[in-house]
């Protein structure tokens, strides 16, 4: 029997960065970025779920928290430089 829902697990850093990006996307002309209106409902649902799950988005130091999360999620410059010379 199939599970009727899909569950996605995110780290707190991933959730914070994704929440911020979704908020910015929703404030733009969403139809330019998302050409299928069927995609809007799940995007809004994900954004709403993240907003409810992240009390830190209303904190006074939100910008600092967001930048720290982004920094932790970005690959280190040394890692990307060493990966460029490696072929798989």
C-alpha positions as CSV (number, residue, x, y, z in Angstrom):
1,X,0.0,0.0,0.0
2,X,1.3,3.4,-0.9
3,X,1.8,6.2,1.6
4,X,-0.8,8.9,0.6
5,X,1.7,11.7,1.5
6,X,5.3,12.5,0.7
7,X,7.4,13.6,3.6
8,X,10.5,15.7,3.0
9,X,12.9,16.2,5.9
10,X,15.1,19.3,6.0
11,X,17.7,20.5,8.4
12,X,16.9,23.8,10.2
13,X,19.5,25.5,7.9
14,X,17.9,24.1,4.8
15,X,14.4,25.0,5.9
16,X,15.4,28.6,6.7
17,X,17.2,29.2,3.4
18,X,14.4,27.5,1.4
19,X,11.7,29.5,3.3
20,X,13.5,32.8,2.4
21,X,13.9,31.8,-1.2
22,X,10.3,30.8,-1.5
23,X,9.2,34.1,0.0
24,X,11.2,36.1,-2.4
25,X,9.9,34.0,-5.4
26,X,6.3,34.5,-4.2
27,X,6.8,38.3,-4.1
28,X,7.9,38.3,-7.7
29,X,5.8,37.6,-10.7
30,X,5.4,33.9,-10.0
31,X,4.0,33.3,-13.5
32,X,7.3,34.3,-15.1
33,X,9.2,31.6,-13.1
34,X,6.5,28.9,-12.8
35,X,4.8,28.4,-16.1
36,X,2.4,25.7,-14.9
37,X,-0.2,27.0,-12.4
38,X,-0.6,23.5,-11.0
39,X,2.8,24.0,-9.4
40,X,1.7,27.1,-7.4
41,X,-0.5,25.2,-4.9
42,X,2.3,22.9,-3.7
43,X,4.8,25.8,-3.6
44,X,2.4,27.8,-1.4
45,X,1.8,24.8,0.8
46,X,5.5,24.2,1.3
47,X,6.1,27.9,2.0
48,X,3.2,28.0,4.5
49,X,4.4,24.9,6.3
50,X,7.9,26.3,6.6
51,X,6.6,29.6,7.9
52,X,4.7,27.8,10.6
53,X,7.7,25.6,11.5
54,X,10.3,28.4,11.7
55,X,9.6,30.8,14.5
56,X,13.1,32.4,13.8
57,X,11.8,34.1,10.7
58,X,10.2,36.7,12.9
59,X,13.3,37.2,15.1
60,X,15.1,40.6,15.2
61,X,18.3,38.9,14.1
62,X,16.7,37.0,11.2
63,X,19.1,38.4,8.6
64,X,22.1,37.2,10.6
65,X,20.5,33.8,11.2
66,X,19.8,33.5,7.5
67,X,23.3,34.4,6.4
68,X,24.8,32.0,8.9
69,X,22.6,29.2,7.6
70,X,23.6,30.1,4.0
71,X,27.2,30.0,4.9
72,X,26.9,26.6,6.5
73,X,25.1,25.2,3.5
74,X,27.5,26.6,0.8
75,X,30.4,24.3,-0.1
76,X,33.7,25.6,1.1
77,X,35.8,27.3,-1.6
78,X,38.5,24.8,-0.9
79,X,36.1,21.9,-1.5
80,X,34.8,23.3,-4.9
81,X,38.4,24.0,-6.1
82,X,39.5,20.4,-5.3
83,X,36.4,18.9,-6.9
84,X,37.0,20.7,-10.2
85,X,40.1,18.7,-10.9
86,X,38.4,15.4,-10.1
87,X,36.5,13.6,-12.8
88,X,34.1,10.7,-12.1
